[in-house]
Amino acid sequence: MEKQTKDRHRQAAGVIRPVVDPARCEGKAACVAVCPVDVFEIVRIPDETYRGLSRLAKFRIWTHGMKTASTPNAAACEACGLCVSACPERAIRLQRAG
Ligand code: SF4
């Protein structure tokens, strides 16, 4: 999939960052595919994060291979919103950085 590069809501990098809800994310990588600045990667959910989830959320993540989205390049986010729209689990929200 070709990544989109223009959006009227964009802001300078570092103002807004994406936050992934680990209880909802199933690691399907839609965010990885659409983000124009490569904020996301799919990783194995950290043990500490996994332990803090409800039993239902743990089961969902286990059935999806213990994967979740992480944001190693969050500082590059330009607030285009493509990841929020693309996530099938509605697991991503944008918040002001800092
Ligand atoms: S809003 Fe989402 S898709 Fe857009 S730049 Fe930020 S992390 Fe990437």
Backbone and ligand atoms as CSV (ligand in chain L), in Angstrom:
chain,resi,resn,atom,element,x,y,z
A,1,MET,N,N,0.841,-1.183,0.000
A,1,MET,CA,C,0.000,0.000,0.000
A,1,MET,C,C,0.885,1.244,0.000
A,2,GLU,N,N,0.570,2.187,-0.910
A,2,GLU,CA,C,1.328,3.433,-0.938
A,2,GLU,C,C,0.875,4.337,0.199
A,3,LYS,N,N,1.812,4.908,0.882
A,3,LYS,CA,C,1.469,5.760,2.011
A,3,LYS,C,C,1.039,7.134,1.536
A,4,GLN,N,N,0.000,7.662,2.188
A,4,GLN,CA,C,-0.443,9.008,1.871
A,4,GLN,C,C,0.527,10.005,2.495
A,5,THR,N,N,0.677,11.140,1.852
A,5,THR,CA,C,1.678,12.087,2.336
A,5,THR,C,C,1.108,13.463,2.654
A,6,LYS,N,N,-0.178,13.705,2.391
A,6,LYS,CA,C,-0.721,15.032,2.642
A,6,LYS,C,C,-1.982,14.928,3.471
A,7,ASP,N,N,-2.146,15.842,4.405
A,7,ASP,CA,C,-3.377,15.915,5.164
A,7,ASP,C,C,-3.478,17.304,5.761
A,8,ARG,N,N,-4.673,17.854,5.714
A,8,ARG,CA,C,-4.829,19.250,6.157
A,8,ARG,C,C,-4.690,19.419,7.660
A,9,HIS,N,N,-4.741,18.335,8.432
A,9,HIS,CA,C,-4.650,18.445,9.878
A,9,HIS,C,C,-3.223,18.314,10.397
A,10,ARG,N,N,-2.286,18.176,9.543
A,10,ARG,CA,C,-0.917,17.939,10.005
A,10,ARG,C,C,-0.368,19.078,10.838
A,11,GLN,N,N,0.493,18.702,11.764
A,11,GLN,CA,C,1.187,19.678,12.594
A,11,GLN,C,C,2.676,19.356,12.564
A,12,ALA,N,N,3.447,20.242,13.129
A,12,ALA,CA,C,4.878,19.991,13.218
A,12,ALA,C,C,5.129,18.744,14.054
A,13,ALA,N,N,6.146,18.014,13.713
A,13,ALA,CA,C,6.497,16.809,14.467
A,13,ALA,C,C,6.772,17.170,15.919
A,14,GLY,N,N,6.288,16.300,16.826
A,14,GLY,CA,C,6.569,16.479,18.237
A,14,GLY,C,C,5.473,17.163,19.029
A,15,VAL,N,N,4.479,17.720,18.375
A,15,VAL,CA,C,3.389,18.402,19.084
A,15,VAL,C,C,2.362,17.387,19.584
A,16,ILE,N,N,2.060,16.429,18.747
A,16,ILE,CA,C,1.065,15.392,19.030
A,16,ILE,C,C,1.748,14.039,18.928
A,17,ARG,N,N,1.281,13.094,19.733
A,17,ARG,CA,C,1.833,11.741,19.593
A,17,ARG,C,C,0.698,10.724,19.673
A,18,PRO,N,N,0.878,9.586,19.033
A,18,PRO,CA,C,-0.146,8.543,19.100
A,18,PRO,C,C,0.028,7.697,20.356
A,19,VAL,N,N,-1.088,7.282,20.913
A,19,VAL,CA,C,-1.069,6.404,22.078
A,19,VAL,C,C,-1.870,5.153,21.713
A,20,VAL,N,N,-1.250,4.006,21.896
A,20,VAL,CA,C,-1.875,2.728,21.572
A,20,VAL,C,C,-2.438,2.108,22.848
A,21,ASP,N,N,-3.705,1.727,22.804
A,21,ASP,CA,C,-4.331,1.036,23.938
A,21,ASP,C,C,-3.998,-0.455,23.822
A,22,PRO,N,N,-3.164,-0.974,24.720
A,22,PRO,CA,C,-2.749,-2.377,24.594
A,22,PRO,C,C,-3.891,-3.357,24.838
A,23,ALA,N,N,-4.957,-2.896,25.460
A,23,ALA,CA,C,-6.099,-3.771,25.687
A,23,ALA,C,C,-6.932,-3.965,24.420
A,24,ARG,N,N,-6.745,-3.091,23.433
A,24,ARG,CA,C,-7.513,-3.185,22.194
A,24,ARG,C,C,-6.666,-3.645,21.011
A,25,CYS,N,N,-5.388,-3.260,20.983
A,25,CYS,CA,C,-4.529,-3.556,19.838
A,25,CYS,C,C,-4.370,-5.066,19.655
A,26,GLU,N,N,-4.501,-5.501,18.393
A,26,GLU,CA,C,-4.294,-6.909,18.051
A,26,GLU,C,C,-3.112,-7.079,17.105
A,27,GLY,N,N,-2.318,-6.035,16.940
A,27,GLY,CA,C,-1.092,-6.133,16.155
A,27,GLY,C,C,-1.309,-6.390,14.682
A,28,LYS,N,N,-2.393,-5.849,14.123
A,28,LYS,CA,C,-2.700,-6.117,12.719
A,28,LYS,C,C,-1.906,-5.247,11.747
A,29,ALA,N,N,-1.213,-4.244,12.273
A,29,ALA,CA,C,-0.243,-3.455,11.497
A,29,ALA,C,C,-0.846,-2.483,10.489
A,30,ALA,N,N,-2.113,-2.180,10.601
A,30,ALA,CA,C,-2.688,-1.163,9.716
A,30,ALA,C,C,-1.976,0.177,9.937
A,31,CYS,N,N,-1.614,0.455,11.173
A,31,CYS,CA,C,-0.910,1.709,11.495
A,31,CYS,C,C,0.458,1.748,10.815
A,32,VAL,N,N,1.139,0.619,10.820
A,32,VAL,CA,C,2.456,0.546,10.181
A,32,VAL,C,C,2.313,0.862,8.688
A,33,ALA,N,N,1.258,0.339,8.087
A,33,ALA,CA,C,1.068,0.510,6.650
A,33,ALA,C,C,0.747,1.953,6.263
A,34,VAL,N,N,0.010,2.663,7.112
A,34,VAL,CA,C,-0.455,3.990,6.682
A,34,VAL,C,C,0.406,5.143,7.167
A,35,CYS,N,N,1.153,4.973,8.224
A,35,CYS,CA,C,1.882,6.124,8.794
A,35,CYS,C,C,2.963,6.609,7.810
A,36,PRO,N,N,2.899,7.870,7.417
A,36,PRO,CA,C,3.869,8.372,6.427
A,36,PRO,C,C,5.253,8.632,7.005
A,37,VAL,N,N,5.377,8.601,8.327
A,37,VAL,CA,C,6.692,8.892,8.928
A,37,VAL,C,C,7.200,7.734,9.792
A,38,ASP,N,N,6.635,6.559,9.586
A,38,ASP,CA,C,7.143,5.320,10.203
A,38,ASP,C,C,7.239,5.389,11.734
A,39,VAL,N,N,6.159,5.818,12.351
A,39,VAL,CA,C,6.118,5.899,13.814
A,39,VAL,C,C,6.039,4.516,14.462
A,40,PHE,N,N,5.355,3.579,13.806
A,40,PHE,CA,C,4.988,2.319,14.462
A,40,PHE,C,C,5.872,1.145,14.060
A,41,GLU,N,N,5.910,0.171,14.970
A,41,GLU,CA,C,6.376,-1.167,14.613
A,41,GLU,C,C,5.574,-2.161,15.446
A,42,ILE,N,N,5.454,-3.361,14.938
A,42,ILE,CA,C,4.736,-4.409,15.652
A,42,ILE,C,C,5.748,-5.229,16.426
A,43,VAL,N,N,5.477,-5.389,17.714
A,43,VAL,CA,C,6.412,-6.088,18.604
A,43,VAL,C,C,5.636,-7.098,19.458
A,44,ARG,N,N,6.382,-7.950,20.132
A,44,ARG,CA,C,5.765,-8.798,21.147
A,44,ARG,C,C,5.400,-7.903,22.330
A,45,ILE,N,N,4.195,-8.062,22.851
A,45,ILE,CA,C,3.765,-7.197,23.945
A,45,ILE,C,C,4.680,-7.407,25.154
A,46,PRO,N,N,5.167,-6.332,25.761
A,46,PRO,CA,C,6.041,-6.485,26.935
A,46,PRO,C,C,5.307,-7.218,28.061
A,47,ASP,N,N,6.034,-8.060,28.793
A,47,ASP,CA,C,5.428,-8.848,29.876
A,47,ASP,C,C,4.711,-7.960,30.879
A,48,GLU,N,N,5.332,-6.843,31.215
A,48,GLU,CA,C,4.740,-5.955,32.222
A,48,GLU,C,C,3.397,-5.399,31.748
A,49,THR,N,N,3.330,-5.029,30.478
A,49,THR,CA,C,2.068,-4.521,29.922
A,49,THR,C,C,1.029,-5.623,29.904
A,50,TYR,N,N,1.439,-6.803,29.485
A,50,TYR,CA,C,0.510,-7.938,29.394
A,50,TYR,C,C,-0.075,-8.276,30.765
A,51,ARG,N,N,0.772,-8.282,31.773
A,51,ARG,CA,C,0.307,-8.628,33.119
A,51,ARG,C,C,-0.744,-7.651,33.636
A,52,GLY,N,N,-0.707,-6.409,33.179
A,52,GLY,CA,C,-1.637,-5.399,33.658
A,52,GLY,C,C,-2.991,-5.412,32.977
A,53,LEU,N,N,-3.188,-6.279,31.999
A,53,LEU,CA,C,-4.446,-6.309,31.247
A,53,LEU,C,C,-5.481,-7.205,31.919
A,54,SER,N,N,-6.735,-6.991,31.536
A,54,SER,CA,C,-7.816,-7.854,32.019
A,54,SER,C,C,-7.667,-9.252,31.418
A,55,ARG,N,N,-8.360,-10.198,31.979
A,55,ARG,CA,C,-8.294,-11.574,31.457
A,55,ARG,C,C,-8.777,-11.636,30.016
A,56,LEU,N,N,-9.829,-10.881,29.723
A,56,LEU,CA,C,-10.358,-10.882,28.355
A,56,LEU,C,C,-9.336,-10.296,27.379
A,57,ALA,N,N,-8.718,-9.189,27.755
A,57,ALA,CA,C,-7.713,-8.570,26.879
A,57,ALA,C,C,-6.517,-9.504,26.697
A,58,LYS,N,N,-6.099,-10.165,27.770
A,58,LYS,CA,C,-4.993,-11.129,27.652
A,58,LYS,C,C,-5.337,-12.232,26.669
A,59,PHE,N,N,-6.564,-12.720,26.739
A,59,PHE,CA,C,-6.978,-13.793,25.831
A,59,PHE,C,C,-6.962,-13.308,24.379
A,60,ARG,N,N,-7.473,-12.107,24.153
A,60,ARG,CA,C,-7.510,-11.567,22.789
A,60,ARG,C,C,-6.091,-11.451,22.242
A,61,ILE,N,N,-5.193,-10.919,23.031
A,61,ILE,CA,C,-3.819,-10.735,22.560
A,61,ILE,C,C,-3.137,-12.082,22.344
A,62,TRP,N,N,-3.408,-13.010,23.229
A,62,TRP,CA,C,-2.826,-14.352,23.073
A,62,TRP,C,C,-3.289,-14.991,21.766
A,63,THR,N,N,-4.577,-14.821,21.439
A,63,THR,CA,C,-5.088,-15.421,20.207
A,63,THR,C,C,-4.532,-14.738,18.958
A,64,HIS,N,N,-3.967,-13.548,19.122
A,64,HIS,CA,C,-3.382,-12.838,17.989
A,64,HIS,C,C,-1.861,-12.834,18.053
A,65,GLY,N,N,-1.310,-13.813,18.715
A,65,GLY,CA,C,0.135,-14.028,18.657
A,65,GLY,C,C,0.961,-13.143,19.556
A,66,MET,N,N,0.326,-12.546,20.578
A,66,MET,CA,C,1.031,-11.712,21.565
A,66,MET,C,C,1.665,-10.483,20.911
A,67,LYS,N,N,1.054,-10.007,19.835
A,67,LYS,CA,C,1.612,-8.852,19.131
A,67,LYS,C,C,0.885,-7.572,19.535
A,68,THR,N,N,1.612,-6.481,19.467
A,68,THR,CA,C,1.007,-5.170,19.699
A,68,THR,C,C,1.808,-4.123,18.943
A,69,ALA,N,N,1.210,-2.959,18.761
A,69,ALA,CA,C,1.920,-1.863,18.100
A,69,ALA,C,C,2.684,-1.054,19.136
A,70,SER,N,N,3.924,-0.735,18.820
A,70,SER,CA,C,4.688,0.181,19.651
A,70,SER,C,C,4.999,1.427,18.813
A,71,THR,N,N,5.466,2.469,19.481
A,71,THR,CA,C,5.673,3.750,18.796
A,71,THR,C,C,7.101,4.255,19.011
A,72,PRO,N,N,8.082,3.524,18.479
A,72,PRO,CA,C,9.473,3.920,18.712
A,72,PRO,C,C,9.835,5.260,18.088
A,73,ASN,N,N,9.036,5.693,17.113
A,73,ASN,CA,C,9.343,6.955,16.431
A,73,ASN,C,C,8.223,7.976,16.676
A,74,ALA,N,N,7.640,7.946,17.884
A,74,ALA,CA,C,6.495,8.812,18.190
A,74,ALA,C,C,6.812,10.290,17.991
A,75,ALA,N,N,8.051,10.686,18.211
A,75,ALA,CA,C,8.412,12.104,18.091
A,75,ALA,C,C,8.283,12.623,16.667
A,76,ALA,N,N,8.170,11.724,15.706
A,76,ALA,CA,C,8.041,12.152,14.315
A,76,ALA,C,C,6.592,12.371,13.897
A,77,CYS,N,N,5.648,12.038,14.777
A,77,CYS,CA,C,4.225,12.127,14.429
A,77,CYS,C,C,3.845,13.538,13.996
A,78,GLU,N,N,3.122,13.617,12.894
A,78,GLU,CA,C,2.679,14.903,12.357
A,78,GLU,C,C,1.164,15.071,12.466
A,79,ALA,N,N,0.535,14.201,13.247
A,79,ALA,CA,C,-0.895,14.343,13.563
A,79,ALA,C,C,-1.810,14.269,12.350
A,80,CYS,N,N,-1.446,13.478,11.370
A,80,CYS,CA,C,-2.302,13.383,10.180
A,80,CYS,C,C,-3.585,12.610,10.466
A,81,GLY,N,N,-3.553,11.735,11.474
A,81,GLY,CA,C,-4.752,10.979,11.851
A,81,GLY,C,C,-4.990,9.709,11.063
A,82,LEU,N,N,-4.116,9.383,10.136
A,82,LEU,CA,C,-4.338,8.196,9.307
A,82,LEU,C,C,-4.349,6.911,10.130
A,83,CYS,N,N,-3.513,6.847,11.143
A,83,CYS,CA,C,-3.463,5.632,11.964
A,83,CYS,C,C,-4.750,5.457,12.765
A,84,VAL,N,N,-5.296,6.550,13.237
A,84,VAL,CA,C,-6.547,6.487,14.013
A,84,VAL,C,C,-7.667,5.935,13.131
A,85,SER,N,N,-7.734,6.425,11.906
A,85,SER,CA,C,-8.772,5.971,10.977
A,85,SER,C,C,-8.551,4.537,10.526
A,86,ALA,N,N,-7.309,4.143,10.382
A,86,ALA,CA,C,-7.006,2.830,9.811
A,86,ALA,C,C,-7.138,1.689,10.818
A,87,CYS,N,N,-6.973,1.972,12.090
A,87,CYS,CA,C,-6.951,0.884,13.079
A,87,CYS,C,C,-8.310,0.195,13.178
A,88,PRO,N,N,-8.371,-1.090,12.870
A,88,PRO,CA,C,-9.660,-1.796,12.907
A,88,PRO,C,C,-10.186,-2.003,14.319
A,89,GLU,N,N,-9.310,-1.858,15.310
A,89,GLU,CA,C,-9.709,-2.064,16.705
A,89,GLU,C,C,-9.934,-0.757,17.457
A,90,ARG,N,N,-9.787,0.353,16.753
A,90,ARG,CA,C,-9.909,1.676,17.404
A,90,ARG,C,C,-9.004,1.762,18.635
A,91,ALA,N,N,-7.799,1.338,18.458
A,91,ALA,CA,C,-6.861,1.251,19.573
A,91,ALA,C,C,-5.934,2.450,19.670
A,92,ILE,N,N,-6.024,3.383,18.709
A,92,ILE,CA,C,-5.069,4.493,18.687
A,92,ILE,C,C,-5.799,5.818,18.878
A,93,ARG,N,N,-5.239,6.625,19.757
A,93,ARG,CA,C,-5.728,7.998,19.881
A,93,ARG,C,C,-4.511,8.922,19.833
A,94,LEU,N,N,-4.784,10.163,19.517
A,94,LEU,CA,C,-3.715,11.157,19.473
A,94,LEU,C,C,-3.835,12.047,20.692
A,95,GLN,N,N,-2.709,12.352,21.286
A,95,GLN,CA,C,-2.720,13.278,22.418
A,95,GLN,C,C,-1.532,14.228,22.316
A,96,ARG,N,N,-1.678,15.326,22.989
A,96,ARG,CA,C,-0.600,16.317,22.987
A,96,ARG,C,C,0.625,15.719,23.671
A,97,ALA,N,N,1.760,15.903,23.066
A,97,ALA,CA,C,3.002,15.365,23.626
A,97,ALA,C,C,3.448,16.204,24.820
A,98,GLY,N,N,4.216,15.589,25.687
A,98,GLY,CA,C,4.791,16.359,26.784
A,98,GLY,C,C,4.338,15.925,28.137
L,1,SF4,S1,S,-1.139,10.601,13.201
L,1,SF4,FE1,FE,-0.599,8.423,13.099
L,1,SF4,S2,S,-0.251,8.030,10.891
L,1,SF4,FE2,FE,-0.186,10.259,11.176
L,1,SF4,S3,S,2.003,10.763,11.473
L,1,SF4,FE3,FE,1.095,10.455,13.527
L,1,SF4,S4,S,1.462,8.308,14.016
L,1,SF4,FE4,FE,1.764,8.523,11.800
